[in-house]
Amino acid sequence: MISAEIHSDDFVFKVKFDAVPWFEQATYEEVAALIKCDWRGDYAADAVAKFFEDTNPEIETLLHYCRENDFGFEVSIDEKEALKWLSIYRPHFHQMLIVESSSFLKDLRDKEMEVCKEILKLDDIDGIQQVSGFIVTLKNIIRRQEKVIADLKTEQFSKTEVTSNG
């Protein structure tokens, strides 16, 4: 079971569903995009719910309501359940996600160093404040990426533990 939820922006409709069928057929790129949007609130997450539109009448009703009333909707997927499921049923995806996430994190840290060097060259306070704001945002992204990698590695360890004890 991978718990997921979709709700209309006005919260008139809210549907909980099991996202496993989507994960069973998803490409690596689709799963990676879902992780990059933090498992919610972006097109990658929306695609998960839209996958069920023809097979889940509640999701179909919610999406129809949103289209008819010009409302948006938000989808969220339980990260821990998804990572655990991936580590067991699609372990090659899980391994690739660890490698890609680590590479992405290295790129972010390199970018942070670049920006810091640029700050040292600036004279005006407005420019420094703008670039400093960018660094804060970058640091938040780095922290989230570190969490993703830690979660991926935790699930990898849990799976190994279960396999060797089972």
N, C-alpha and C positions, 0 to 999 in steps of 0.2 A: 504494500500500500504506500502510495506517495500522495499525501494529502495536498489538495489544492483548493483554491477558492476564487470565485469571480463575484464581483458586486458591481451594480450600476453606480455611477458617480453620485446619484442622489440617494443611494442605499435603499431604494424601494425593493430591489431584488438582490438576493445574495444566495449563491449556490455553492455548496461544498461538493467536491468530486475527487475520484481517484485518478491520478494522472499517469498511472503505469502504462496504459495502452499507448499513450503518446511517446513515452520514453522507450518503449519497445521498438518503435519504428523511426525514432528521431535520428537524424544524422549527427555526426560529431559536431559539425559546425552549429547546428541548432542548439545542442546542449551547451556548447561553449558560449554562445550568444546569451543564453538564459542565465548562465553564471555571471557574465559580464554586466548584466542589468540587475544583478543582485536578487535574482529569482522573482522579480515582480515589476509591475508598473511600466513595462515597455513592450515594444512590438514582439520581442521574443517570447515574453510571457503570454501576451495576447494570443499568439499562435497556438499555445497549448489548449486554451479554452475553445478557440475556433475549430480545432481538430475534432472536438466532441459535439459541435453544433448539430450535425445530422443524426447523432446517436443518443444524445442526452436531451430529452424534451425540456428540461428546466433551463439548460444553457441556451437552447434554441429560443425559448420564450424571453429570456433575459436579453439576448443579443437583438432579437426582434424589437423589444421594447426600447432599447437604446437607439437603434436605427430610426424607429418611428418618432421618437421624441428628441432626437438630436442630442443624446446624452453620450458621454463616454463611459468606459468601464475599466476596472482594474482587476488584474489577475495576479495571484501570488501562489507560489509553490513552496512547500515545506523543504527547506534546504537540507536539513539533516536526514530526513527520510529519503530524499532524492539521492544524496551522496551515498548513503548506505546501500540503496537499491543498485546504483551504478557500480559500486565496488563489488557487489555480488554477481549481478546479472550481465553487466557490460564492463568487465574489468579492464579491457583494453582502452575504453574511453576514459575510465578513471585514471589510468596511468598517463595517458596523453594529456589529460587536464592538469595533472600535477606538473608535468614538464612545461606545458604552455603557460600556466599561471606563474611558474617560477621565472620564466623568460620575460613575461610581461612585467613582473615586479622589478627585475633588473633594469629593464628599459625605463620604468618610472623613476627609479632611483637615479639613473644616469641623467634623466631630464631634470630632476630636482637639482642635481649638482650644476648642470648647465645654467639653470635659472639663477642659482645662488651666485655664480660667477658674474652673471650679467648685472645683478643688483650692485655688486661692488663697483661697477663702471658707471652707475647712474649718479647724476648730480641733483636732480630735482626731487623733492619730497613726494609729489604726486605720482611720479613714475615708480618710485620705491614702494609706495603704498599699493599701487596696482599689482606690481610684481609680487609683493609680499602676500597679497590676497590669493594670487595664483598658487603660490607655494603652499599656503594653508589648504587649499582645495586639493592640490597634488598629494600632500601628506595624508589627507583623509582617504583619498583613493588608495594610496599605498597601504594604509592600515587595513582597509577593507580587503585588499588583495592578499595581505599577509594572513588575514583571517580565513579567506578562501583556501589558501594553501594549507594552513593548519588543519582546517576541517577535512580537506581531501586526504591529508596524511593520517589523520586520526581514523578516518574510515578505512584507510588501507591497513593500518595497524589492527583495528578491530576485526577486520575480515581475516587477517592472518592468524590472529589469536583464536577466533572461532574455528577456523579450518584445522589448526594444529591440535586444538583441544577436542574437536568433534570427531 
